[in-house]
Amino acid sequence: MAQTRELILDAALRVIQERGLAKATTKEIAKAAGFSEAALYKHFADKSEIFLGVLQERSPAFHPLHKALAAAPGSATLEANLVAMASAALTFYHHNFPIFASIFAEPSIFEAHRLRLRQLGAGPHKVNDTLARYLGSEQKLGRIRADADLAAAADLLLGSCFQHAFLSHFQGRGADSQAATRYVAMLMPALQP
């Protein structure tokens, strides 16, 4: 059973990469995996759940991002922790940007996907929320000024990383290895007590 699920995720990743999410139907995914469409539904409730499985289990950048976001408040320096988080976000967004972009290609798929993420308690905003909570913990330790807008800081840092991924793909270049350090350096004066 577990092997079937793994084969489905591998096939889904291939189909999504080749055709985009809008054209990656469950029928096409099942065909690529060598199973019936019914077999998919034994392991996943719907296409959105398959997509989440691909992102969480087939993206080499997913786990490093979550590990970086789990930095212990008060450990290392605030700047070092934020650079690690931004670096992981840059890698995750750059690696997955083509998949993310395909969601927006078809409004009905986008709306269905957004609804399904809401039902699962998931979504891209969770990364921002996690970073804002980390910043809140650092603020309680006195490492961030009391009046800092933590949600805005999280949005600015992660938004910069996402924009970097977009521009990298648009311009046909790789990710800039120094971008995380530069983005954090711009943010630090707004955070330091």
C-alpha positions as CSV (number, residue, x, y, z in Angstrom):
1,M,0.0,0.0,0.0
2,A,2.7,2.5,1.0
3,Q,4.6,1.7,-2.2
4,T,1.5,2.6,-4.3
5,R,1.2,6.0,-2.6
6,E,4.9,6.7,-3.3
7,L,4.5,5.7,-7.0
8,I,1.4,8.0,-7.2
9,L,3.4,11.0,-5.8
10,D,6.3,10.3,-8.1
11,A,3.9,10.2,-11.1
12,A,2.1,13.3,-10.0
13,L,5.3,15.2,-9.7
14,R,6.3,14.2,-13.3
15,V,2.9,15.1,-14.7
16,I,2.8,18.5,-12.9
17,Q,6.3,19.3,-14.1
18,E,5.6,18.3,-17.6
19,R,2.0,19.7,-18.0
20,G,1.4,22.1,-15.1
21,L,-1.1,21.6,-12.3
22,A,-4.1,22.7,-14.4
23,K,-3.5,19.9,-16.9
24,A,-2.4,17.3,-14.3
25,T,-5.7,15.5,-14.0
26,T,-6.2,12.6,-11.7
27,K,-6.7,10.5,-14.8
28,E,-3.3,11.6,-16.2
29,I,-1.6,11.0,-12.8
30,A,-3.1,7.5,-12.5
31,K,-2.1,6.7,-16.1
32,A,1.5,7.9,-15.4
33,A,1.6,5.8,-12.2
34,G,0.2,2.7,-13.9
35,F,-2.9,2.5,-11.7
36,S,-6.6,3.1,-12.1
37,E,-8.0,6.4,-11.0
38,A,-9.8,4.6,-8.2
39,A,-6.4,3.6,-6.8
40,L,-5.5,7.3,-6.3
41,Y,-8.6,7.8,-4.2
42,K,-7.6,5.0,-1.8
43,H,-4.6,7.1,-0.8
44,F,-5.7,10.7,-1.4
45,A,-9.1,12.4,-1.0
46,D,-8.6,14.6,-4.1
47,K,-6.2,16.3,-6.5
48,S,-5.3,19.0,-3.9
49,E,-4.3,16.4,-1.4
50,I,-2.0,14.9,-4.1
51,F,-0.5,18.3,-4.8
52,L,0.2,18.9,-1.1
53,G,1.8,15.4,-0.9
54,V,4.0,16.4,-3.8
55,L,5.1,19.6,-2.2
56,Q,5.6,18.1,1.3
57,E,7.2,14.8,0.3
58,R,8.8,15.4,-3.1
59,S,10.2,18.8,-2.8
60,P,13.8,18.5,-1.5
61,A,13.4,22.1,-0.2
62,F,10.3,21.5,2.0
63,H,11.9,19.9,5.0
64,P,14.9,22.3,5.2
65,L,12.4,25.2,5.2
66,H,10.4,23.8,8.1
67,K,13.6,22.9,10.0
68,A,14.9,26.5,9.6
69,L,11.5,27.9,10.7
70,A,11.8,25.8,13.9
71,A,14.8,27.7,15.1
72,A,14.8,28.0,18.9
73,P,14.2,31.6,20.0
74,G,17.3,32.9,21.7
75,S,19.6,30.5,19.9
76,A,22.4,31.8,17.6
77,T,21.9,35.4,16.7
78,L,18.6,36.8,15.4
79,E,20.3,37.7,12.2
80,A,21.8,34.3,11.6
81,N,18.5,32.6,12.3
82,L,16.7,34.9,9.8
83,V,19.4,34.4,7.2
84,A,18.9,30.6,7.5
85,M,15.1,31.0,7.2
86,A,15.4,33.3,4.2
87,S,18.0,31.0,2.5
88,A,15.6,28.0,3.0
89,A,12.7,30.0,1.8
90,L,14.6,31.2,-1.3
91,T,15.5,27.6,-2.1
92,F,11.9,26.3,-1.5
93,Y,10.3,29.1,-3.6
94,H,12.8,28.8,-6.4
95,H,12.5,25.0,-6.6
96,N,8.7,25.1,-6.5
97,F,7.8,28.3,-8.3
98,P,6.8,26.6,-11.6
99,I,4.3,24.4,-9.7
100,F,3.0,27.4,-7.7
101,A,2.5,29.4,-10.9
102,S,0.5,26.7,-12.6
103,I,-2.1,26.9,-9.9
104,F,-3.1,30.3,-11.1
105,A,-3.4,29.3,-14.7
106,E,-7.0,28.1,-14.3
107,P,-9.3,30.1,-11.9
108,S,-11.6,27.1,-11.1
109,I,-8.6,25.0,-10.1
110,F,-7.2,27.8,-8.0
111,E,-10.4,28.3,-6.2
112,A,-10.9,24.6,-5.6
113,H,-7.3,24.3,-4.4
114,R,-7.7,27.3,-2.0
115,L,-10.8,25.9,-0.6
116,R,-9.2,22.5,0.0
117,L,-6.2,24.0,1.7
118,R,-8.5,25.9,4.0
119,Q,-10.3,22.6,4.9
120,L,-6.9,21.0,5.6
121,G,-5.7,23.9,7.7
122,A,-2.9,24.4,5.3
123,G,-1.7,27.1,2.9
124,P,1.2,29.4,2.0
125,H,0.3,31.8,4.8
126,K,1.3,29.2,7.4
127,V,5.0,29.9,6.6
128,N,4.4,33.7,7.3
129,D,2.5,32.9,10.5
130,T,5.3,30.6,11.7
131,L,7.9,33.2,11.0
132,A,5.8,35.9,12.8
133,R,5.4,33.6,15.8
134,Y,9.2,33.0,15.9
135,L,9.7,36.8,15.8
136,G,7.2,37.2,18.6
137,S,9.2,34.8,20.7
138,E,12.4,36.7,20.0
139,Q,10.5,39.9,20.9
140,K,9.6,38.5,24.3
141,L,13.3,37.7,24.9
142,G,14.1,41.4,24.1
143,R,16.0,40.6,20.9
144,I,13.4,42.5,18.8
145,R,12.1,46.0,19.7
146,A,8.7,46.0,21.4
147,D,7.0,48.1,18.8
148,A,8.1,46.1,15.7
149,D,5.4,45.0,13.4
150,L,6.1,41.3,13.3
151,A,3.6,40.2,10.7
152,A,4.9,42.9,8.4
153,A,8.5,41.8,9.0
154,A,7.6,38.2,8.2
155,D,5.7,39.3,5.0
156,L,8.5,41.5,3.9
157,L,11.2,38.8,4.3
158,L,9.2,36.0,2.8
159,G,7.7,38.2,0.1
160,S,11.3,39.2,-1.0
161,C,12.2,35.6,-1.2
162,F,9.1,34.8,-3.3
163,Q,9.7,37.8,-5.6
164,H,13.3,36.6,-6.0
165,A,12.2,33.2,-7.1
166,F,9.7,34.8,-9.6
167,L,12.4,37.0,-11.1
168,S,15.0,34.2,-11.2
169,H,12.6,32.1,-13.3
170,F,11.4,35.0,-15.4
171,Q,15.0,36.1,-16.2
172,G,16.2,32.5,-16.7
173,R,18.9,32.7,-14.0
174,G,19.6,30.8,-10.8
175,A,19.0,32.0,-7.3
176,D,21.4,34.5,-5.9
177,S,23.2,32.9,-3.0
178,Q,23.7,36.3,-1.2
179,A,20.1,37.4,-1.5
180,A,19.1,36.1,2.0
181,T,21.9,38.0,3.7
182,R,20.9,41.2,1.8
183,Y,17.2,40.9,2.6
184,V,17.9,40.3,6.3
185,A,20.4,43.2,6.5
186,M,17.7,45.5,5.2
187,L,15.2,44.2,7.8
188,M,17.4,44.2,10.8
189,P,17.3,48.0,11.5
190,A,13.5,47.8,11.8
191,L,13.8,44.9,14.3
192,Q,16.7,45.7,16.6
193,P,15.9,47.1,20.0
